[in-house]
Structures are given as structure tokens and as C-alpha cells.
Amino acid sequence: MNAPLDPNPLRHIREDVQSLHAYAIQNATGLIKLDAMENPFSLPPALQAALGERLGRVAINRYPGDRIEDLRQALARHIDLPAGQALMLGNGSDELISLLAMACDRPGAAIVAPVPGFVMYAMSAQLQGLAFHGVPLTAAFELDEVAMVAALRTHRPAITYLAYPNNPTANLWDAAVIRRLIAEAARFGGLVVMDEAYQPFSSRSWLDEMRADPVANANVLLMRTLSKFGLAGVRLGYLVGPSALVHEIDKLRPPYNVSVLNAECALFALEHADVFARQAVEIRSERDRLASAMAAMPGVHPFPSEANMLLVRVPDADRAFAGLKARGVLVKNVSKMHPLLGQCLRLTVGTPEENTQMLNALPPSL
């Protein structure tokens, strides 16, 4: 006897997907938006006009063609792509993270990453059916080398993510520890993905290590995005690594995953990279100003940052968040994301005027 028909179309959606919470984006209408680590500076008016005129000539009636390859080569020149390495494009880092999970989706495969960290590492694992193992950082937000090595030896993950700098803690980890973790993963052929989303604001890049010692980094992939560079609205990321590895992952990239408009915007930005470099210098200066100002406030502890954000511990994160929002400033309350982040707020570094307004908007008694 046939089972009764179920007319509910939701029954075809995986149960684990239905139990997920969608990625939350805060409503910033009417607020100074300092919650998403965006570059706060817009293009100068003359460049806005030039970009608009240039985009108007793009053949949007055609699928993306050779211009995408022009962008790939321009990025390779921009970063001085090391010999023996290849570069592939993604629709933001999020797509690259999904493709990596898809490429490594074999029975029993796992992903390891320090926590707290970028939520998409765990989400991509869950959606692709890989096990995710988060390894807590130390109380000072450093890598727990003993725990990380234990996780690598126990789970032998296909992918280990190391954000450099990390989100939301904004710090760089000890390079010597990272070298040892890369060597440990290499023993069983595990990939290590260095996520450099915040590289424009950092004093170091793992690309220098890959260039100096390609043999020791033969299992390393490096991922970057142009979002923090100043093109968050463009959605463009790229992955760098040994040619043989990148070649295999690139097979999974959807056709035409980067639009002609996105590519042209990115090419335009690279041609004016000096403008964005000056913006990054100002953001780093403002980051230091904010850190000094907050360190002088009673009960407020800003953590060291190598990104365009500050992680700050306050006596009452909920109260401070609500007070800032009531005064027109939106930041990110991360205090409930992980036990290590108790009473912490994450503040994007804005323009000098926005940062001053944020400091003035802080409740008198935190």
C-alpha cells in the first residue's frame, strides 16, 4: 500500500538546513555602520565618474569572456605571484570556502579551525557533509599549539583554516607555531588554508613564507578578498597555491562565476591601487588612535589588532552595544558568539569623523 502523499514542499529540504540560522546582517539604516569591517572610504568623485563611464561601456549582453582572464593576470601581477603558483577567482571568499569543502568531500573528511573564527568555515563543512572540529584559542586569543596538534593527529583533516589575521580577534598568530602546524598537516597530506581577508591592514603576509620556502608550504593555499581592500560591494575573492592543487579546485568553479561588472570594477581598482593603499594607511592610523583612546577608558580593554577592526572587552557588552546604537552607531556584539568572547564588542575602524562620533557615543559608564 502506498504511503499517504505529503503536499508540503519543505519535506524535500534537508532537515539540517532547516535547523540552520541564516547569516545575520544587521539593519544599519540611519546609523553609522561600523559592524562589518568594510573600508569606510568611497572613491573620490573624479574616480567615481571615470568608473561609471567605464562600466557603461561593458558588454552586459554577453557572458564574461577574456576580461576575466585579464583580471586574473592583473591580480597575479599585483601580488607578484610566486613561481609555480596559480591563482583562481571566486565570487567573494565565501564561494572559495564552499568550493574547497566540495573538493575535499570524501567519506570521513573533516575540517579543523581555531575558534572563535570565521563562521563560514563551520557552515561550509556542515552544508557539504564534512565534520567540523573547532579548537579553542587560548584566553589571550593565541593558537593553542598542543590542542591544535592533537586535533590534527586525531582527525587528520582535509582542510585546516588559519585566518591571518583572525576574525573576530583581529590578531596575527605566532609564525613559528603556524610553520609547525603546516608541517604536521603535511605528514598526512592535509591542506592548510591561510585566510588573509584583512591583509591590507596587516604587517605580515604568509605569501612571503610561500615565496621564500615553497617546499615547506607545498600543502598551503592562501585566500584573499577585495572586500576589505575597498570593494565589499563587488564580491571578489581569489585563491593562490601550488598550480596542481589550484588546478583541481578550479574545476569546481561555476562557469561565469565573476560578472563582467565585478571584473571591470576590480581592474579599475587595481589600476588605482595607490588610492586604496593610502586609505589603508589612514585606517591603520585610526585603528591605533581608537585603541589608545579606549585603553584609557576605565574597565575597557582593546586587544591588539592587525586588521581594520578592534575587539574590545567592556564591563557590559549588551549595555554598551545598546547605548551606541541609541546614539546612532552600529557595532557588532560578539559577546555570545563564543565563551572566550564574553563581554566583547567588535568595532570596525571607520573614517576619522565616524570614529570620533563612536568614541563620543560610548555610554558614560560602561
Disulfide bonds with the S-S distance in Angstrom:
none
